[in-house]
Amino acid sequence: MKLLIGPESSFNLKDEPASNLISRQIVVTRTEVTHKRLGDIPEFHQHGFTLTRLNRAGIEMVPHGNIFLQLGDTIKVVGTAEGVQNVADAVGNSIKKLEAPDIAPIFMGIVLGVILGSIPFHFPNIPVSVKIGMAGGPLIIALILSRFGSLFYLNNYTTNSANLMIRELGIALFLASVGLGSGQNLTQAFADGSGWKWMVMGVFITLIPLLILGYVARYFFRRTYFEICGLLAGASTDPPALAFALKTAGNDIPSATYATVYPLAMILRIVAAQLLILAFS
């Protein structure tokens, strides 16, 4: 690194009496800039400031000209007081505007997701239709709205408290439905001895692939611990595991890898089950 940019300097601009550089965290609250690329916003072509970091949902990234801003993004700006203020005026920086939630896109995404999850897909040589289900449909629609929502001026931002409430409510309802659906035969299964056999088989079938996947992700692809947590939760299509990973991590890094692999894992799981039935029938 020193060969490329030179030796390290002990000079600190902040310690200099004549330095007029300041650093501020500025929040994006203007909807007018959310559907534009960062490089297409005229205010960002001025001098006197530098955008150093962009924080979105707890994930830090380096700002570049092709990135689209979203409501709630936090930009770290370093520059003169006038330059930093120009950035604040351009993106809004009004926390009060974010306190009023826009729930229409949320429920629109849920409705579209339920519709998509209910559509049967027919494949050649498979006797029954395939559905991605009530979990895969909303997730795919959420990914589409997150990626292309700015083109239709959709506001996908929700406050952290509202986001956590919806997340915890969904996990609680999911676990309740699983318990009600599987608990009625639990006592009988352990009474006749078959429950222990199925439990041991389930542990091996679930644990061994996850251990192999975690080892490959860590030592071959150099993924971090929290990325692997989200990857394992998404590969096993396990929302409770994601909730545990998020609480352990204290950030949304597991959500990124979870959302990346979950749709493909959900579709492959459904298709694989149909193929196994077709192969052994």
C-alpha positions in Angstrom: 0.0 0.0 0.0 2.9 2.4 0.8 4.3 1.8 -2.6 1.1 2.9 -4.2 0.1 6.0 -2.1 3.3 6.8 -0.2 4.4 6.6 3.4 2.1 7.2 6.4 1.9 10.8 7.6 1.6 11.9 11.2 -0.2 15.1 10.1 -3.8 15.2 11.5 -6.1 17.7 9.9 -8.4 17.7 12.9 -5.6 18.8 15.2 -4.7 21.8 13.1 -6.1 25.1 14.4 -6.7 26.3 10.8 -8.6 23.2 9.8 -12.3 23.8 8.9 -13.2 20.3 8.1 -16.2 18.7 9.9 -17.8 15.3 9.7 -21.6 14.7 10.0 -24.1 11.9 9.6 -26.9 13.0 7.3 -30.1 11.0 6.8 -31.9 10.8 3.4 -35.5 12.0 3.9 -36.3 13.6 0.5 -38.3 11.3 -1.9 -37.1 13.4 -4.8 -33.6 12.0 -4.6 -34.5 8.3 -4.0 -35.2 7.5 -7.7 -32.0 8.9 -9.0 -28.5 7.6 -9.1 -26.0 9.2 -6.8 -24.0 10.5 -9.8 -27.1 12.1 -11.4 -27.8 14.4 -8.4 -26.4 17.8 -9.3 -25.8 18.9 -5.7 -23.3 16.0 -5.3 -21.0 17.4 -8.1 -20.1 20.5 -6.1 -16.8 20.9 -4.2 -16.1 21.2 -0.5 -17.2 17.8 0.7 -16.6 14.0 0.3 -19.1 11.2 0.8 -17.1 8.5 2.7 -19.7 6.0 3.9 -23.3 5.0 3.3 -25.2 3.0 5.9 -28.3 1.2 4.9 -30.2 -1.0 7.4 -27.1 -1.5 9.4 -24.9 -2.4 6.4 -22.1 0.0 5.5 -21.0 0.5 1.9 -18.9 2.9 -0.1 -20.9 5.5 -2.1 -20.5 5.4 -5.8 -22.2 7.1 -8.8 -24.4 4.2 -9.7 -26.0 3.6 -6.4 -29.7 4.6 -5.8 -30.4 6.3 -2.5 -33.2 5.1 -0.3 -35.2 6.8 2.4 -33.5 6.2 5.8 -30.0 5.9 4.3 -27.4 7.5 6.5 -24.5 9.3 4.6 -21.3 10.2 6.3 -20.0 13.5 4.9 -16.6 15.1 5.5 -15.9 18.6 4.3 -16.4 22.3 5.0 -19.4 23.5 6.9 -20.9 25.0 3.8 -20.3 21.8 1.7 -21.8 19.6 4.4 -24.8 21.8 4.7 -25.4 21.6 0.9 -25.5 17.9 1.1 -28.0 18.1 4.0 -30.2 20.4 2.1 -30.1 18.1 -1.0 -31.1 14.9 0.8 -33.4 16.4 3.5 -31.9 15.3 6.8 -35.3 15.7 8.6 -35.8 12.8 11.0 -39.4 13.9 11.7 -40.4 12.9 8.1 -39.4 9.3 8.7 -41.5 8.9 11.8 -44.7 8.7 9.8 -44.8 5.2 8.3 -46.1 4.5 4.8 -47.8 1.2 5.2 -49.4 1.0 1.7 -46.3 -0.6 0.0 -45.9 -3.1 2.9 -49.5 -4.5 2.5 -49.3 -4.2 -1.3 -46.2 -6.4 -1.2 -47.9 -8.9 1.2 -51.0 -9.2 -1.1 -48.9 -9.6 -4.3 -46.7 -12.1 -2.5 -49.7 -14.2 -1.4 -51.0 -14.1 -5.0 -47.6 -15.2 -6.4 -47.3 -17.9 -3.8 -50.7 -19.3 -4.7 -50.0 -19.6 -8.5 -49.5 -23.2 -9.5 -46.6 -23.8 -11.9 -46.7 -26.9 -14.2 -43.5 -28.7 -15.3 -43.1 -31.5 -17.8 -43.3 -35.0 -16.4 -44.3 -33.8 -13.0 -47.9 -35.0 -12.2 -48.7 -32.3 -9.7 -48.3 -28.5 -9.9 -45.7 -26.7 -7.9 -46.3 -23.6 -5.7 -43.6 -21.5 -4.1 -45.9 -21.0 -1.1 -46.9 -18.3 1.3 -43.3 -17.8 2.4 -41.5 -17.8 -0.9 -44.1 -15.5 -2.7 -43.9 -12.5 -0.3 -40.1 -12.8 -0.2 -39.7 -12.7 -3.9 -42.1 -9.8 -4.2 -40.2 -8.0 -1.4 -36.9 -8.5 -3.3 -38.5 -7.1 -6.5 -40.0 -4.1 -4.7 -36.7 -3.4 -2.9 -34.8 -3.5 -6.2 -37.2 -1.7 -8.5 -39.5 0.2 -6.1 -37.6 3.4 -6.6 -38.6 3.4 -10.3 -42.2 3.6 -9.3 -41.6 6.1 -6.4 -42.5 3.5 -3.8 -41.4 4.3 -0.2 -40.3 1.0 1.3 -38.9 2.6 4.5 -40.2 1.7 7.9 -38.9 2.7 11.2 -36.8 0.2 13.2 -39.4 -0.2 15.8 -42.1 -1.0 13.3 -39.8 -3.3 11.4 -38.9 -5.2 14.5 -42.5 -5.4 15.6 -43.6 -6.9 12.2 -40.6 -9.3 12.3 -41.3 -10.6 15.8 -45.0 -10.9 15.1 -44.3 -12.9 12.0 -41.9 -15.2 13.8 -44.4 -15.7 16.7 -47.3 -16.6 14.3 -45.0 -18.9 12.3 -43.9 -20.8 15.4 -47.4 -21.0 16.7 -48.7 -22.5 13.4 -45.9 -25.0 13.4 -46.6 -26.1 17.0 -50.3 -26.4 16.4 -49.8 -28.4 13.3 -47.2 -30.9 14.6 -48.0 -31.1 18.3 -51.1 -33.2 18.1 -49.2 -36.4 17.3 -46.1 -35.7 19.4 -47.2 -37.7 22.5 -48.2 -40.7 20.4 -44.9 -40.7 18.5 -42.8 -40.8 21.6 -45.1 -43.3 23.3 -44.6 -46.0 20.6 -40.9 -45.3 20.3 -40.9 -44.0 16.7 -40.5 -40.4 17.8 -36.9 -40.9 19.0 -35.9 -42.6 15.7 -37.3 -39.8 13.6 -35.6 -37.2 15.9 -32.2 -38.8 15.5 -32.6 -39.1 11.7 -33.7 -35.5 11.5 -30.7 -34.3 13.5 -28.3 -36.1 11.1 -30.1 -35.1 7.9 -30.2 -31.5 9.1 -26.8 -31.1 10.8 -24.4 -32.8 8.4 -25.3 -30.6 5.3 -25.2 -27.4 7.4 -21.7 -28.3 8.8 -20.4 -29.0 5.3 -21.9 -25.8 4.0 -20.5 -23.7 6.8 -17.0 -25.2 6.4 -17.0 -24.5 2.7 -18.3 -20.9 3.1 -15.7 -20.1 5.8 -12.5 -21.7 4.5 -13.1 -21.6 0.7 -15.1 -18.4 0.2 -13.9 -16.5 3.3 -17.4 -15.5 4.5 -17.7 -13.9 7.9 -19.5 -15.6 10.8 -22.7 -13.5 10.6 -22.8 -14.0 6.8 -22.6 -17.7 7.3 -25.4 -17.6 9.9 -27.7 -15.9 7.4 -26.6 -18.3 4.7 -27.3 -21.4 6.8 -30.7 -20.0 7.8 -31.6 -19.2 4.2 -30.4 -22.6 2.9 -32.5 -24.4 5.4 -35.4 -22.0 4.9 -35.6 -21.5 8.6 -37.0 -18.1 9.7 -36.5 -18.8 13.5 -32.8 -19.4 12.8 -32.6 -16.0 11.1 -34.3 -14.4 14.1 -31.7 -15.9 16.4 -28.9 -14.9 14.1 -30.1 -11.3 14.0 -30.3 -11.1 17.8 -26.8 -12.6 18.1 -25.3 -10.3 15.4 -27.0 -7.1 16.6 -27.1 -6.0 12.9 -28.8 -6.9 9.6 -25.8 -8.6 8.0 -27.4 -12.1 8.3 -30.5 -10.8 6.5 -28.5 -10.0 3.4 -27.2 -13.5 2.8 -30.5 -15.0 4.0 -32.5 -13.1 1.4 -29.9 -14.0 -1.3 -30.2 -17.8 -1.0 -33.8 -18.2 0.5 -35.8 -17.9 -2.8 -33.6 -20.4 -4.7 -33.5 -22.8 -1.7 -37.3 -22.6 -1.4 -37.9 -23.3 -5.1 -35.3 -26.1 -5.2 -36.8 -27.7 -2.1 -40.2 -27.8 -3.7 -38.9 -29.1 -7.0 -36.6 -31.6 -5.4 -39.5 -33.1 -3.4 -41.5 -33.5 -6.6 -38.6 -35.1 -8.4 -38.0 -37.6 -5.6 -41.7 -38.6 -5.6 -41.5 -39.0 -9.4 -38.3 -41.0 -9.2 -39.4 -43.5 -6.5 -43.0 -43.8 -7.6 
